[in-house]
Amino acid sequence: MDDSVNVILRDDGYRPLGRGELLVAGDIVIYYEDGRPEHVGVVIELRELGNLKIPIVISKWGPGPEYIHNVMRTPYGLDYKYWTERA
């Protein structure tokens, strides 16, 4: 991925999720490496674990299949940001 990802997201009506805004299914997560977009996934549910809600994401890892995974359990690291198209 290159820097055009942010331009495409904004052109398609996405914006970074603001501090304090609730994450919902349908929002996307972008993983970054050295400040550059590296990978994208879609939030499909928020799984309750006690008082926590863990984002569950679907994404395609390279040429392999799509995976359903905890947002923090990917080969793409922990530098990520949520984006939404909600107003």
N, C-alpha and C positions, 0 to 999 in steps of 0.2 A: 504494500500500500504506500501511497505517497501523500503529500500534503493536500492534494486535491480532495481528499476524503472530507475534510472540514467544509470545503466549499460546496461539495455535493450535498452534505447533510443540511447545511443552511438553505441551499436552493430548494431542497425537498421539504422545508419547514421544520427541521429538527433544531433543537437548541440544547445546550448542556442543562442537565437537571440542576436546579438551584438548591443551595443549602437549605435543608429543612423541608424540601418537597418530597412527597412520598413516591417511591418507585412503584410502578404497576406493570403487570404483564403487558407486553407489547413494546415497552421501552427497549432501547438497545444499549449494549455495553461495548465500548471500544477499548481495547488493550493497546498500550503504548510501549514502545521501546526507544529509549533515548529521545523521548518527546515526540516521536513520530508514530502515527497510527500503524499498528501491526496486525490487528485481528478484530473482527466484529462478531458479536453474538446477539441473540434476541432473548430477552427475559420472558420465560413462559409461565413462571409461577413464583410465588413467595412462599416457601415451605416453612411452617412454624416449627421451631425448636425451642421449647420453653417460652421465654419472653422474646426471643429473637425471631426475625423473619429472614431466612436465607434465600437470596435470589438464585433461582435455578434457570439456567441458560441453555439454549440450543445453538450450536455452532459447528462449522465444518473445519476440521483440523487438517490443513494441507490437502493432499490428494486423497486422504482417507475418508471414512464415512462421517456423517454428522453425529455429534455426541450431545447427550443431555447431561449437564454437569453443574455442580456448585460453581458459582461465579469465581471463586478463589482457587479452583482446582483445574488448572489448564497448564499447558506447556508455555503459555504466553505471559506468565508472571502476574504480579499484583498491582501494576501501575495501570489502572483503568478508570474510565469515567462513564457515567450514564448520560444518555441523550434521550429526549422525548420529543414527540410531535404534538403533544397536548398544548393548548394555549395557556 
